[in-house]
Amino acid sequence: MQNKVIIVINPGSTSTKIAFYNREGELSSSNISHPQSELQQFEKIADQLDYRYQKIKPYIDGYISDHTVEVIGLVGRGGIVKPINGGTYRVNAEFLQDARSGQYGEHASNLGSLLVHKLKGEFSLPECYTVDPVSTSRLSEVAKISGVPGIVRDGRAHTLNVKMTARKLSKMYKVPFAESDFVVAHLGGGISIGLVSGGRIVDVNDGLLGMGPFSPNRAGALPLRGVMKLCYSKPEAEVKKLFSQNSGLKAYLGTEDLREVLDMIDKGNTKAELIYNAFVYQVAKEIGACFAASKGRAHAIGITGGIAHSQRFTDDLKKYVGRLTDYHVLPGESEMEALAEGFYRVYDGEEKVLEYPGE
């Protein structure tokens, strides 16, 4: 009897995660690295499609040849497309066009939908899917207001992991996801701190170029006077790269690795101690703001992402926010699991598949 499986694909900046899942969970996975020396030949993210396809195909073929399986679904991480509601989307022609063009943002996750669509024919599947793309944005109407007419607050975030963490907390508290309120902080190279209420992210900082704390390499919220001065003195592309890739811990201390920062502190580096304390402080302020936005109703605070592996950091953070409500640390990310669960919710009829671009 064949084991019915799905293939899950999550492209990152220098690697592609790929896994086989069934209803019980992950069966096999691989994280295939792509050296920068190979990627630099491609001008746009979408130009990497055939390259990445050829890199992941041997793993797919190898697993299928060694196991008796029937592939019943393909799901890839969705990228930066039009702002849309959360949920599981059928990858249609318009989604593919927007992901391929990069007109809403160049990001490796744009390749997720393109890769599963390319694989679709291999398994004679009529459809392929994506779940909670990066552009998922259903901020509350008040959260969208910026203070300047014509400038709207955006909600680009680590949507998959933020919502998956909220789902896990819902199960922990035995509260229906659609009736829950949680503050979730995804802390990694980028930072997304949001309020997940009623099953959707109603407020969150823009994890790439927006409000919120600085991150290991991103600027976060900045004083407007300084931003204006910098923007008038440098080309737009240079400023964008500075804010999104060369700021934060990296700019102050020359490293994006929190472990190295903590090592500097232990060796008596007072500057590293100041910057680290400011980092914890800014993360705590954003969490506090989201808790206030919940009107104090949030059942708990969930700390997730790579930085959550540092107990020293999470302990320091708890000193600020631990009295607000329950405090839970769920380190790492659950993006692959979230993609798989999103597929099965539609496959089992628990949710309706959505059509891009939606409302």
Secondary structure, DSSP 8 states (H G I E B T S, - for coil): --EEEEEEEEE-SSEEEEEEEETTEEEEEEEEE--HHHHTT-SSGGGGHHHHHHHHHHHHHHHHHHS-EEEEEEEE---S-S-B-SSEEE--HHHHHHHHH-TT---TTHHHHHHHHHHHGGGT-S--EEES-TTB----HHHHB-SSTT-B------HHHHHHHHHHHHHHHT--GGG-EEEEEEESSSEEEEEEETTEEEEE--SSSSSS---SS---S--HHHHHHHHHHS-HHHHHHHHHHS-HHHHHHS---HHHHHHHHHTT-HHHHHHHHHHHHHHHHHHHHHHHHTTT--SEEEEEEGGGG-HHHHHHHHHHHTTTSEEEEEEB--HHHHHHHHHHHHHTTSS--EESS--
